[in-house]
Amino acid sequence: VEASIPEPLREAWRKHSATEFTSKDEFERDFVRHIETTLARSLYNCDELAAYSGTALAFRDRLIIEWNRTQQRQTFTDQKRVYYLSLEFLMGRALDNAMLNVGMKDVARDGLADLGFRIEDAITQEHDAALGNGGLGRLAACFLDSMATLNYPAWGYGLRYRYGIFKQEIVNGYQMEVPDYWLDNNPWEFPRHDITVDIQFYGHVTKYQDENGKVCHSWESGETVQAVAYDVPIPGYRTKTTNNLRLWSSKASSGEFDFQKFNAGDYESAVADQQTAETISAVLYPNDNLERGKELRLKQQYFWCAASLYDIVRRFKKTNRAWSEFPDQVAIQLNDTHPTLAIVELQRILIDVEGLEWDEAWRIVIGTFGYTNHTVLPEALEKWSVPLMQNLLPRHLQIIYDINLFFLQSVEKRFPNDRDMLSRVSIIEESHPKMVRMAHIAIIGSHKVNGVAELHSDLIKTTIFKDFVQIYGPDRFTNVTNGITPRRWLHQANPALSALIAEKLGGYEFLTDLTLLDKLETFVDDKNFRREWSDIKAKNKLRLARLIKDLTGYSVNPNSLFDVQVKRIHEYKRQQLNIFGVIHRYLSIKAMTPEQRKKVVPRVSIFGGKAAPGYWMAKSIIYLINSVAAVVNKDDDIGDLLKVIFIEDYNVSKAEIICPASDISEHISTAGTEASGTSNMKFVLNGGLIIGTCDGANIEITREIGEQNIFLFGNLAEDVEDLRHRHFYGGFQLDPQLKRVFETIKAGTFGDPSSFNSLISSIEEHGDYYLVSDDFNSYIATHEMVDKEFQNQEEWLAKSITSVARMGFFSMDRVTNEYADSIWNVEPLDIAD
Ligand code: 8GP
């Protein structure tokens, strides 16, 4: 029964309905009220953290009022909604974003000043919401921003991890992991203790016949865990739409906190059950581009998929439509294969619970789902062992077998006698133990599969998913090149540049139509404009230099060329290539005469990024960077000519300081390995040039900005297989300059060389899988070009401005509209209308 207020009483209700603050005075009123009543503080003990909370709560009120309106309106209009299922949402801070999106930052700044606070100090009190690892999680966050901004009726569904990605501390050069308890003082979530779903695990399946003799299945007597909804409001930029991100938290099912045990004095085991249940949403798995097949991870996946689907189905059922209309009302996007069980779960609900026939149910499922692939790295493709799945989700395994049976039958008909094809495309890998290939379920159960950049989408069609292209034809496969939200990554991160652009373009419309940036090109030759442009870069570099000083104690000269590589540490991303290049540079400078040194462009090589805790090689790369830094930065003979910096605990809020401050940034993955990359876009949008390989979105960035504005190097994707093959059959020749670098490391220049053995031997002796040696020469030569071109500052500025002007394509809004048109088939709904 809906709890609705009867019509005659609604007048009183409406009279007192909450309203947003609209002036500085009202902001101050709301701020003080929250400090005094919500936080139980006063003007005698309001510190900066309280000022942050008070501000956040005042803005949260606004968002919730708009959230309520949005939800009512969307429900009332009853049109198709999008559900974005992602195990990761790398949101970063929310307050600054909320202030800019609702357009009240100046009001808050003035109000806070009246009350004795600086807005910057309040903003930086906020803890990052770091419920993600890297690109995939940040993409999900950019999606939420764009979907709200473009007024799409859209929900995100994820897990409310108690611990997000670990905090990285560097101790004696090594990465240490510290838990990230981020929920203290988090005002952005609304617990919905009334919105709960009981989720089943384990148990067994019974077959029975219903009254009409139809064979049915029921999944019984497992363990149940309760999912509790926590809602996070997602404001769009300058729109009335405030969408919802629903995160599920696990707790012991209502019946499960065993009162009998408790009563009988068995407190320990009563509490243990509780803790087991809470473990499910306790922690984010800290791997990027790697899967490890742990049972708890599978539990997380099912828990989240089942809760989300229950919620989605419940919402659909309120509309009293026929099931066949489900795909007209619901689009579900799978962010990688992590939510693939949602496909199986929907099929289960439709056939076991709602009593639909298999074929009808399956048509609905396919019509509903879309799947985005984010990687071709084999070690990242998810597989679950059949025995594990049998034990945890017995009914789902049966359904997976049935999906596979019908699928293989249809393949067999089209490709008779091709047993190899059948075993290649089967959902079940015939290994020991047998494995369930999640990507295969995702492809078979979706109407669209997309990659995230052109090269990547081509690669999935010609390599890992080649057979499926033959089976389904090319139409099921498509490309949607990634993008970034210009609100956070330009306006919020680089307010000065955003303001300068707005001044030239006559307003901030470019923030919602990024293609308008192209008008900037008319100012490329304007001397004053160039000065202002370069002053802003200089200030941003100063801001980063201060952060570096705070974090590392090193002073860097802000007039140096800032060379940045920040992203997860991974062999395929090749931070090792970068640091070997730095060592090469160090050796070259050391060998120079004083005269020669005068011509050297001073450089700061800046690194940042986390290694997965169990990824030994990535951890050695961090250790090498820090070891090189320790030697180079103390070498007075070198001085400012070279500095090496490792910024610890790289995260979204640090990225907001780092991206606007680069002269050059590095996107140097082995060709064919980086699906897209998105920080490449962030750096260019902030006026930095990039050095990169022909990989991922670098290729499209080049197409957009022009090849004269980017430093490309290295082997092409089409040659990689051949090179790898040759390495293994006697054709490996270590690059002579890299050899010199290795000799220096082995001589102990950067400390005990044994720490770097495996790093070096992976190249020298074990086939150099990532082609570090093959690309070294071209990498070094390209950096020399960078130095040369940096000396011509006017040319450099022209490149910087031209590049920014041509970045319109990489707006997340373009991306979101492409998904909406070609995958979801949803229309925006403007709440203001
Ligand atoms: C990342 C890709 O590595 C990156 O190139 C891309 O820009 C980003 O996704 C967004 O599309 N992929 C992953 O983070 C990834 O595949 N992680 C999951 C396998 C765990």
Residues whose N, C-alpha, C, O or C-beta is under 5 A from the ligand:
A	BS01	8GP	G135 L136 L139 N287 D288 N289 L290 H374 T375 A380 V452 E674 A675 S676 G677 T678
